[in-house]
Amino acid sequence: MTQVLIQPKRASRQDTACYQKPSVIKSERLIQDRPTVSYCIVHAIAGRIRFRVPKLLIDAQYARHLKALIELDDRFDTVRVDRAAACVVVAYTPNGDEAEIRDRLGNLIQLASASVIPLHVQRKLSQQEVSPEKGFWSSLRLPVFAASLAILGGPVGLSVPLVLKQGAIALAAVPVAKRACASLFGQGRLNVDFLDLGALVLTTAQKQLVASSSMVALIQLGEAIRDRTARAYQDKTADLLSLLDPMVWVERDGIKHKIPIEDVKRGDTVIVYPGEQVPVDGTILRGRATLDEQKLTGESLPSLRRSGETVYASTLVREGQIYLRAEFLGADTRAGQMLQLLQKAPLQDTRIENYAAKIADRAVLPTLILGGTLLFTTRNAARAASIFTLDFATGIRVSVPTTVMAALSAAARRGILIKSGRALQQIARVDAIVFDKTGTLTQGDVAIIGVRTASDAIDEREVLRVAAAAEQRITHPVAAAITAYAKARDVEIPPRQQWDYCVGLGIKAQINGTSVLVGSERFMVAEAVDLNPLWRRHGDLKGTPYPTIYLASNGQILGTIQYTDPVRPESPAVLELLRCDIGAELHMLTGDNRQRAKAVAAELGILDANT
């Protein structure tokens, strides 16, 4: 199948120059680029430029993104966005390079349409947005105002003009009318909103204003609760790209530059130093590093990446330094695509997807027929309105969303995030459960489980002493675990003299005049250390499911230290409960190696473990 990569095609740089629609280029891989935004330079003088961007008319979020991006750029003084005119006006201090200014603004106009924008822009936008609490109550202001007017002008007996009360109710009922029309004309079906609208029209026309205003207030209260419930999960979703540094090191023509992350282009050579997160998806050109991929894959142990291998945005370089070719940026990275899936996943309607609401929708047509018949025979609109409302406007609109929100909140307080009311409802039908391994069934940490020696003459504490001395102040989680294990057993850790850390292999160190090697089996083989004495003593080491660290002193093998990601203490009891009480079929998925996965599965009694 042929895919396309969209790139902008620029016209001339005159003041009235327009940027045309994109050209199409074939690509071998599906690339989800953000759409190219068309725009024109309407007017430009030194220090001030005006663009016409048609997208501003139809996309309020794009307008906010664009304004925030330009405001955060030090090169520009002020920005004014006029959505009605589809224009943006930018003032800046002239520096003689007008072409650069225009290019920069053109890049920001394109960047504002991205699904994933830089962290500093997200922070600015979040400061401008209304809090969920304010948004919740603001949607109820008009219905409460209409109900207050109806009560003051009715039971209280104050003189409130009829047209004012009816007008307030009409305005408060606009959202109901919109939903009814969207269902009727958009989906071609009648729903509960249509019944509610009919009841509101009839009761308001009959001047039963307290009833109609109370009804619309209850309807909107239910909708507000439902919306808040449906978006609770989205507010808690972590942005995989939120911690990326806004500035990135790149190498162009042999010269290193530190540039904004949004200025990185495909094909750039990006440099990532220890302690930094990889900002793009790409292939390592040179260097090697151990990467912490837990944020992306859930695996707690770092993995070694060498030249020619692919690395992904949001992973952390623990040791080493890599030069990589940028291939996928921003929303196109694996992390960005995962984020887009979360953002685009439908927020299930906890009212419509509820079984009771489905019955209510199916009853719309019979209810309309019954209400119409009653109106025709009795000529009493109030009786017809009572048929229309039934219990849908109060019972379902308030009780169901309230119950769902209470359940989701109770689960969240216990550390359980449930995406929506529909997901909560489906839990009752679950007969198979798939668990992630790292951090879910296991603790997501490194724990030492055993020390073995190459001979009876070597003490286990000596192996620990040498290993901890070599690994002290190394940031790798296994090194930290070895040091902590030695300290917990009151092992005296001698100082380390000269040392050399070999990324992905191990460490060479001088300890009290002795040459020490601590690392992998491959490291020992490369340093010509004979492992046969160890294997003759411990024949099961070659087939062990646990990762193993080897230690040698002056070229002679001393022993090994084995570690694992321990199972959570509560995991066996929880799995047994699920297996026996509800008869659930249990599975485990992991990105870890198959041997280690099978060991954890066997320990927990899970028959199906997929890697």
C-alpha positions, 0 to 999 in steps of 0.5 A: 500500500502506498502512503503519503508524506505531506510537506509544505510547498512555499511560494515567494517571500513577497508581502502578499505571498501565500503558502500553497497547498501541500505537495505529495511525496511517496513514503515507504512507511505510514507517517502520521504527519500533522496536516500542513496549515495554509496561510498568507502574509497579508501585510508586513513592515519592519517590526510587524507582520500580519498573517491570514490563517483560515484554520483559525476560523474553525479551530479554537484549540489551534488558535490557543496553541498558536498564541501560546507558541508565539508568546513563548518565543523570545523573538516576538514582543506581542501577538494578537489572534483574531479568530473572526478575521482569521488573522494573527498579528505579531510585533517584534524588534527588527534585527535585519533578518526579516526572512528568518522571522517569517520562517520562524513564524511559519514553523510555529503556524505548522507546529500549532496543529500538532497533536503533541506540543512542547511541555512549556506550551502545555504548561502555559495552556494549562494555566489559562484553562478553567479548572474542572470545578469551575467548568462543572458549576459554570454549566449549571449557572443558567439552569439555576438562574432560570429556576430561581426566577421561576420560584421568585415569580411563582411561590415567592410571589415577586413580580418577575416578567413572564417573558424574562422567566420564559426566556431564561428557561429557553436559554437554559434548554438550548443544550437539550435542543442541540443534543436532540437535533444532533441525534435526530439529524446526525444519527437519524434517531429519536432519543431521550433528549427529544422527549425532554425537549418536548416536555419542556416546550409543553410545560413552558407554553402552559406557564408551568415554569417552576416545573419546566425550570426544575426539569432543565436544571436536573437534566443539566445537572445529570449531564454535568456529572456525566461529562465530569465522570467521563473525563476523569480518566483523561485528566489522570492520563500521563503524557509520555512526552511531558518530561522532554527537555524543550531544548535538544543538542543536534550536530549539523555540518560537524558543529553542535547546536542547542535548538528548540525541540520543535526545530529538529528535522528528520535526518538531523543528528541528535546527541543525547547525553547521560541523564537526558531523555531521548527526544525523537525516535531514531537509529543510533549512528554511533555510541552506545548507552544503557536506556531506561525504557520503563516509561514506555514499556514498563520494564524496570531494568535498563537495556543496552542499545548500540550503533544501528539499533532503534531508540524511542522518544521518552526513554532515558539514557542512564549511561553512555552517549549516543548520536542518532538520526532523527526519523520520527518527531513529536506526534509521530514517535511511538510515545506520541502515537500512544498518547494520540490513541489515549486522546482520541479514544472515545469517552464513553457516554455513561448515560447512553451506554448504560442499560437503563438509558438504552431502554429509555431510548428505545421507549422514545417512539412509543412514548411520543405516540402515547403522549400525542394520543393523550394530548389529542384526546384530552387537549391537556398539554400538562398530561402529555408532558408528564408522559414525555418526562416519565422518569428519564429526565430525573432518574436516569439523568441524575441517579445513574451518572451520580452512582457511576461517579461515586463508584469511579471516585471510590476506585480512584481513592484505592489506586484503581483508575477506570476509564469510564462508566461503560468500562465499569459496567463491563467488569461484571462480564469479565472472564479473562484478565491479562496482567502486565508483569513489571510493576503490576505482578512484580515490584518493578525494582531490583532485588538481590536473591543470592551470592555464589562463590567459585570455591569453598575458599572464597567467602560470600561476604568477600564477593559482596565486598568486591562487588559493592566497592566496584559498583559504588556511586554507579547510577545503574539500578543493579549497582545500587541494589548490590551496594544496598544489599552489602550495607544491609549485611554490614559488609565493609565497603573499601574505597575504589581507586581507578575505575573504567565503566564499560557501557553494557558490559561492566566495570573495571576497578582497582581496589586495594591494589587488586584488579577487579572485574564486575559485569556480564558473562560476555564481559568476563569472556572478553577479558579472558576470565576462565568461568569453568571453575564456577560452572563446575561448582554450580551447573545450573547457572547456565540455565538460570532464569535470573540475571547474573553478575560475575566477579573476577579478581586479578583474572580469576573468577570469584563468584556471581550475584543474582538478582530479580524483580521480585513478585509483589507480596499480595500478587499470589493471593490476588490471583488465587482470589480471581482464579477461584472466586470468579473463575477468571482465566489469567494471562501475563504479557511482558516485554521481558525475555521469555525465560524470566517471564516463565519463571515469574509465571510459574511462581504465580501459577499462570499458565499463559505468559506471552513475551 
